[in-house]
């Protein structure tokens, strides 16, 4: 998949922005292989100005995607370049950091293993990594199915209105 993304890095950042928008508007929920999947932002994110990578807002702890600082960074034109995400599928939960520019996951925390034998544990870990990769690819595919259609203009306008909201990031 990384070859598909090369030269189109902006789409990865737009993916994170779209997920943040969906999360803020009621949840980033998907159905993949008839299983519900939910993506939430965890406790770290980095926002960058698109023309000056040295202008970064690094937010950690709590729920940075809900902080006034994060929304202010959006309003000043910064976009998400890296975020720690939680992906929940059924009773399994993965936590990882996604870097938009390279379309990579790092610091992956896998769901709890169910087997005890060492050889089986390795096999289960590999299966869980493969499941995360397949699920993330399916989410990206769903994003592209929206992003690459004329319907994206409406979503983009909704996202711009969300960013411009004067109460964004404030407790109700």
N, C-alpha and C positions, 0 to 999 in steps of 0.2 A: 504494500500500500504506500510505502514511503516514496517510491518512484512516481506514483500518481500525484503526490502532493508537491513534489519538487517544482519550484517556479510558481506555485500557487499558495504560498505560505499564508497569505492574507485570509484564505478560507479557513485555516485552522483557528486564527484569532476570531474570525466571525462565528465559528462553531462555538467557541467559549462564550462569546457575547450572547449568542442565541440561547445557549443553555442557561446563562445567568438570567436573561430576560424571562425564559420559560419558568425558571425556578422562582423568580420574584413574582410572577403572575399566577402562581398556583401549583407549580411543580413541573419538573422535567421528567415526565413519565412516558414510557414507551412500551410497546408490546413487541417482543422479539422472540420468534419461534413460539408464539402464543404464551409467552411468559411475561409478566409485568416486570419492568426494569425502571428504577428511579435513579437519577443523578442529582446529587446535591454538592454544593461547594463546602469544603471543609474549612480548615483553620489557617490557610495561607493563600495569598494571591499576589501577583505582580501585574501592575498596569504600566504601560509605556506609551510615550508619545510616538506616533508612527514615523516621524521624521527625525527624531533625536532619541536614540536608544539610551542615551545617558540620563534622560528625564524619566525616572522610574518612581513609582509609588509602590513600596513593598509593605504589605499589610499582613500581620500575623496575629494569631490568637483569636479566640471567640469565633465570631462569624463575620469575617472581614467583608464578605459580599453584601452584608446588610449594614455596613458602617457608613456614616455620612462621608467619611474620607474617600471611600471607594466611589460613591456616587459623584462626589465633587471632582475626582480624577476623571470620571467619564465626561462630566460636563465641560471639563477643560480639554477634551479631545483625546484623552488617553484610552487605550484599549487593552484588554486582558492579553498578556503574553505568556503567563504561566499561572496555573491554579492547582491547588490540591483538591482533588475530587473524591467523592464517595459514590460508588456504584453499588446498588443493592438489587439483587436478582433472587427472588424467592427468599430463602433463609440464609443466602450467602452475601457477604459484604466485602468488597475490595476497596482499598484506599490507595490512591496514587497521585503523583504530580504529573500533570500534562503540560508540556512545553510546546507552544503553538508553532514557533519558528521551525523546529525540527520534527514536529509531529511525533514526539516521543513520550513514553511513559517512564517514570523513574520512581524509586522509593516505593515500589509496589508492596502493599501489605495484603496478603492472601487471606481468604476465609479460613477458619479453623479446620484442620485436617481431621478426617474421621477414622483413618486407619492407623495402626500401631507399628506394623512391620516396616522397617527402614526402606526396603525396596518398594513396597506399596506406597509409602509416603512420598517418595520421589515421583512415582508415576502419578499420584494424585496431585502433587504440586504442579507438574507439567500440564495436567488436564485443566487445572484451575487457571493457569496462565493462558492456555489456549482459549478457554472460555471467556476470559476477560478480553483478549484480543478480538475474538469473534464478536462479542457483544459491543465493544467500542467501535469496531468497523461497521456494524449494523446501525448504530446510532449516527455515525458519520454519514452513512448512506442515506438515512432518513433526512438528515440535514441537507445533503446535496440535492435530494429529490425536491425539496422546497426551494433551496437557494438557486437552483438552475432553471427555475420556471418563472413566468411572468408574475405569479402570485407572490414572489419575493418582495416586490415593490411595496405591497401592502404591509408585509411583516417588517420591512425596513422602516417604513413610516411609523409603525407602532413602536418599534424599538427607539426611534429618534424621539418620539413623544415621551416614552418612558424615561429616557436619559434627561430630558428637559424638565421633568416634573420638579417643581420647587421643593416638594416634600420627600423626594427620593432619599432613602436611607434613614428616615426619621421614624421613630416609634409612633404608631397611631394614637 
